[in-house]
Amino acid sequence: MTNVTGIVRAGVVAVGVAALAVGATRVDGADGTVQLAPANARAGLPESSDVLVDQASLVCPGQQRLGATGLRDVKGTVTVAAASPADGVVEGGPTTGTGTVQLLAGPSSGGLGQTSDQGAAVSARLSSADPVLARATGALAPGLVATQVWRHGGDDDRGLAVTPCQLPSSDVWLVGGGNGASRTERVLVSNPGANAVSVSFEVLGHSGRIDAAAGRTVSVPPLSREVLSLDAVAPDEPSPVVHVTATGGVVSAVLDEQWIDGATARGIDDSTRAAAPGTDLVVPGVETGGTVRLRLGNPAGTEALAQVRLLGAKGAVQPDNLRAVRVPAGATVDVALPPSTTAMGLGIRSDQPLVAAAWTERRAATADQMGDFAWTPATPALRGVAGVLLPDLRGTTKRLLLTAGPGPATVQVRLGSGPGARLSQVTVPADSTSVVDAGDADAVWVVPGTGTVRGAVSVAGVDAGVPFFSVASLSEAPVRALSVPVRQVRN
């Protein structure tokens, strides 16, 4: 298996989307050797250039609630799907050439399936606790997307989690979790590389940093995952925020949360990577239908003063009680949001860098009020193609939620895969959220055009009268990298 901490392909080192890469130029020839320029001279490419990636990898967590020492196993029906976009979705993308999209599991790199068709998804059911690597090569690498769906019904462990598989990183913020009877959180850290990675944790809480988490480190073996019980380091913490830092490699991390309130199932969901701390954040994809709260985390050493606006269908609304929200240094705050009849985004401006995510709950009208919930993190604006795959989700309501920045934004939307896919151009007014009904689509693709836009896909349904519900945020797919010619330098 290729180590995703750095992929070297015939002279180009490519990491992620538009990431800085240092490599050597490609040399035409049967032996594929690398030519180095003599001192003060150049070889191959005369200047740095933007190139399409020819290999890409995303990490999926695997069965979230299996294999953790000291924690109860709950096996869900888990499906992972991966695909490259159809021809024409990636601007300037390859129109010819070969490649594959594969699903690989665990330390043995066992193959779960593959496809060589552009736009076609490969999917697999998971039964083990191993993380899964979605890997694409050649012409199928640009625009790779993968999604994991966890579902369980019929008892107190019921719920739905639609989890976008992630590009690995050395720095991950996870906003989610809480206290209460039988409310459990697991931080799953997956190492997709060929070397062990050391991972440290920091936890912010409503009263400040959690001392028990300080200095906590774990070593994650190659092609494996480790699970940290958040309850073990931050028991009874009502509003945790977890900072995961990797040394010696990169990792993927999610916070998996399950809540059983007494004998009442309240749901399950995964908190995925939130945007890095910033002073101007947007949380897209905040659905309605129940209680909505916003969690803010302040990693700075100074109290933050934040303003929160609701970015709905008719533009921005500024509630009086959200004009000045104070977030103590090194601490978190949960803010109740007013009821809304439409989907929305949240605009957050602060004098100190913050992290943020919204929590939305849906509950049955019956006496037991069982239900489900979703966490939606703040995300960066989309600069390139993004997508969510929706395997094994027939009979649900799927909606694409798009939130524009200060000015209007236009996006191209593709719903579904294959020749039956529906294409449309969507304009989102400034500081507002537009909803696109995804119908029975098994995939949603978004290509941003003008303006600034963020997005998410919500999935909702009813099982035996009880709601199930999840929201998957849109992240840029790996498309291009910067290729830099290697030069010899005299000391």
Secondary structure, DSSP 8 states (H G I E B T S, - for coil): ---TT-EEETTEEE-SSSEE-----B--STT--B--B-TT---SSSS-EEEE-SEEEEEE--STTSS-TTS-----EEEEEEE---TTSSTT--SS----EEEEETTTTEEEEEE-STT--EEEEE-SS--EEEEEEGGG-TT-EEEEEEEE-SSTT-EEEEEE-B--BSEEEEE----STTEEEEEEEEE-SSS-EEEEEEEEETTEE-GGGTT-EEEE-TTEEEEEEHHHHSTT-SS-EEEEEEESS-BEEEEEEEEEETTEEEEEEEE-----SEEEEEEEEE--SS-EEEEEE--SSS-EEEEEEEEETTEEE--GGGSSEEE-TTBEEEEE----SS-EEEEEEEEEEEEEEEEEEEE-SSTT--EEEEEEE------S-EEEE-TT-TT-EEEEEEEE-SS-EEEEEEESSGGG-EEEEEEE-TT-EEEEE-TT-SEEEEEE-SS-EEEEEEEEEEETTEEEEEEEE--B---EEEE---B----
